Amino acid sequence: MLSSLNFVHPHCLFVIVLFAKLSFAQTPELQVVTESSPPYQIMLDGEVAGPATDKVKDILATAGISAHFNMYPWARAYKKALNEPNTLIYAIAKTDKREKLFYWLTPVTYYKFGLVKLSTRDDIQIDDIQNIKQYRFAVQREDISHEWLLNKGLKEGENFITCSDIDCSWQLLLNNNVDLIIETPELIPSMLKQYGKTANNAVFIKAIPELEITGYLAANKNIAPNLLTKLQAAIAKHTEHP
């Protein structure tokens, strides 16, 4: 006779499998999106890495949540975070326009953006940040520098070229296709190294006070409540014990 410990009735087995499937279905998958922003967000051996990424991964580990990380051009990352449930995005600026569109979870980095030119461009001299319409820019589509130029009255195609990502903007600058890009001084050496250039090939010439911003980890408004609760609790623990 088979031991009761070694025998499972077919109907019981069906119930166990069904319960397991339902339990799995009730655990939503979380995706995390970001853009390339060396050294804060980089691709390393096929994985999204960097200091800002490490902070996000630490929070997820504390929360006991697994997630898929993907790096996209900013406009695509932003669109996915805005429209796809259970999606996190970092490092995103908390602007008036965006404030009601996401759950703002925690800061992960700080940026101080300003104007960057090639070191050889002695003809570019900017004393007043308002006097920029004579120059041609490259900016990333739908990021805060794009919004800032539009607010200054500059026009796409006439005063600036819109790029899909920061790599495109840097390539246009290094190839002398534009006069200026908007970047943070901390990122200049990393970007120049990426293109085989020395640290003195480009220079930060003017800070933009309106673009001194904190980069946040934010969540889609349709994130599952249990995931949001776990993330908030994990962030609280990190705040108590940084």
C-alpha positions in Angstrom: 0.0 0.0 0.0 1.2 3.5 -0.9 1.9 5.7 2.0 -0.4 8.7 2.4 2.8 10.9 2.4 3.7 9.6 -1.1 0.3 9.8 -2.7 -1.6 12.9 -3.8 -5.1 12.6 -5.2 -5.3 14.0 -8.8 -8.0 16.4 -7.7 -5.8 17.7 -4.9 -2.9 18.0 -7.3 -5.1 20.1 -9.6 -6.0 22.4 -6.8 -2.4 22.8 -5.7 -1.3 23.7 -9.3 -4.2 26.1 -9.8 -3.4 27.8 -6.5 0.2 28.2 -7.4 -0.7 29.7 -10.8 -3.2 32.1 -9.1 -0.6 33.1 -6.6 2.0 33.8 -9.3 -0.6 35.8 -11.3 -1.3 37.9 -8.3 2.4 38.9 -8.1 2.8 41.6 -10.7 6.1 42.0 -12.5 8.0 45.3 -11.9 10.1 46.9 -14.6 12.6 49.7 -14.0 13.6 52.0 -16.8 16.3 54.6 -17.1 18.5 56.4 -19.6 22.3 56.3 -20.2 23.9 58.9 -18.0 27.5 58.0 -17.2 28.7 57.4 -14.6 25.3 57.4 -12.7 23.6 55.0 -15.1 25.7 52.9 -17.4 25.6 49.6 -19.2 28.3 47.2 -17.8 28.6 43.7 -19.2 25.1 43.9 -20.6 23.6 45.0 -17.2 22.3 48.4 -16.1 24.8 49.6 -13.5 26.2 52.8 -11.9 25.8 54.5 -8.5 22.2 55.6 -9.1 21.3 52.1 -10.2 22.9 50.6 -7.1 20.7 52.8 -4.9 17.6 51.6 -6.7 18.7 47.9 -6.5 19.4 48.3 -2.8 15.8 49.5 -2.2 14.4 46.7 -4.2 16.5 44.1 -2.3 15.3 45.6 1.0 11.7 45.4 -0.3 12.1 41.8 -1.4 11.0 42.8 -4.9 12.6 41.5 -8.2 12.5 43.7 -11.2 13.7 43.9 -14.8 16.1 46.8 -15.5 16.2 48.3 -19.0 18.0 51.3 -20.5 16.3 53.4 -23.2 16.6 56.8 -24.8 15.0 59.2 -22.4 11.8 59.9 -24.4 11.0 56.1 -24.6 11.9 55.5 -20.9 9.6 58.4 -19.9 6.7 57.2 -22.1 7.0 53.7 -20.7 7.0 55.0 -17.1 4.1 57.2 -17.8 1.9 54.6 -19.5 2.8 51.2 -18.3 1.6 49.9 -14.9 4.2 48.6 -12.4 7.0 50.7 -13.9 9.7 52.6 -12.0 11.9 55.3 -13.6 15.1 57.0 -12.5 16.7 59.6 -12.3 13.8 61.9 -13.1 13.4 65.6 -12.3 10.3 66.5 -10.3 8.9 69.4 -12.3 5.5 71.2 -11.9 4.4 69.5 -15.2 5.3 66.0 -14.0 4.4 66.3 -10.3 0.9 64.7 -10.5 1.9 62.1 -13.0 4.0 59.8 -10.8 4.5 58.6 -7.2 7.8 60.3 -6.2 9.6 57.8 -4.1 13.0 59.0 -3.2 16.0 61.0 -4.5 18.8 59.0 -6.1 21.1 61.6 -7.4 21.6 65.4 -7.9 22.3 67.3 -11.1 23.7 70.8 -11.7 23.1 71.4 -15.4 24.8 74.1 -17.5 26.1 75.0 -20.9 29.0 72.9 -22.3 31.1 73.8 -25.4 34.2 72.5 -27.1 37.4 73.9 -25.6 38.4 75.1 -29.0 35.4 77.3 -29.4 36.8 80.6 -28.1 34.2 82.4 -30.1 31.5 81.3 -27.7 31.3 83.7 -24.8 28.1 83.8 -22.6 28.0 86.3 -19.8 24.2 86.4 -19.6 22.3 83.1 -19.7 19.5 84.9 -21.5 21.6 85.6 -24.6 21.7 82.2 -26.1 19.5 82.4 -29.2 22.5 83.1 -31.4 23.8 79.6 -30.7 22.7 76.1 -31.8 22.0 73.4 -29.2 21.5 69.7 -29.1 19.1 68.4 -26.4 17.4 65.2 -25.5 13.7 64.9 -26.4 11.3 65.5 -23.6 13.9 66.0 -20.9 14.2 69.1 -18.7 16.8 70.8 -20.9 14.4 70.4 -23.9 11.6 72.0 -21.8 14.0 74.8 -20.6 14.9 75.8 -24.2 11.3 75.9 -25.2 10.5 78.1 -22.2 13.3 80.4 -23.3 11.5 80.8 -26.7 14.0 78.8 -28.7 12.6 76.7 -31.6 13.3 73.2 -32.7 15.1 73.0 -36.0 16.0 76.7 -35.8 17.8 77.0 -32.5 18.2 73.4 -31.4 18.3 69.8 -32.6 16.4 67.2 -30.6 18.1 64.0 -29.9 16.9 60.6 -28.6 19.7 60.4 -26.0 22.7 62.1 -24.5 25.1 60.1 -26.7 23.5 61.8 -29.8 23.9 65.2 -28.2 27.6 64.6 -27.4 28.3 63.3 -30.9 26.8 66.4 -32.5 28.9 68.6 -30.2 32.1 66.7 -30.8 31.5 66.8 -34.6 30.9 70.6 -34.4 27.4 70.2 -35.7 26.1 72.3 -32.7 27.6 75.0 -30.5 26.4 73.9 -27.1 24.8 71.1 -25.1 23.4 71.0 -21.7 25.2 68.7 -19.3 26.5 68.5 -15.7 30.2 69.0 -15.0 30.5 65.7 -13.2 29.5 63.8 -16.4 31.9 65.5 -18.8 35.0 63.4 -18.2 33.0 60.1 -18.5 31.4 61.2 -21.7 34.6 62.3 -23.3 36.4 59.1 -22.2 33.6 57.2 -23.9 34.4 58.8 -27.2 38.2 58.5 -26.8 38.7 62.2 -26.0 40.7 63.8 -23.2 39.1 65.6 -20.3 40.1 69.0 -21.7 38.2 68.6 -25.0 35.0 70.2 -23.6 34.4 72.7 -20.9 31.5 73.6 -18.6 31.0 77.4 -19.2 27.8 78.5 -17.5 25.5 77.0 -14.8 21.7 77.2 -15.3 20.2 77.9 -11.9 16.8 76.6 -13.0 18.3 73.2 -13.9 19.9 72.4 -10.5 17.7 69.5 -9.8 17.3 66.3 -7.8 16.9 63.1 -9.8 14.2 60.9 -8.2 13.1 57.3 -8.3 9.4 57.6 -9.4 6.6 55.1 -10.0 3.8 54.8 -12.5 0.5 55.9 -10.9 -1.0 52.4 -11.6 1.6 50.5 -9.6 0.2 47.6 -7.6 -0.6 48.9 -4.1 1.3 46.1 -2.4 4.4 46.9 -4.4 4.1 50.6 -3.6 3.8 49.8 0.1 6.8 47.5 0.1 8.9 50.2 -1.7 7.9 52.9 0.7 8.7 50.7 3.7 12.1 49.9 2.2 12.8 53.5 1.5 11.9 54.4 5.1 14.4 51.8 6.3 17.1 53.3 4.1 16.3 56.7 5.4 16.6 55.6 9.0 19.8 53.7 8.4 21.5 55.2 5.3 
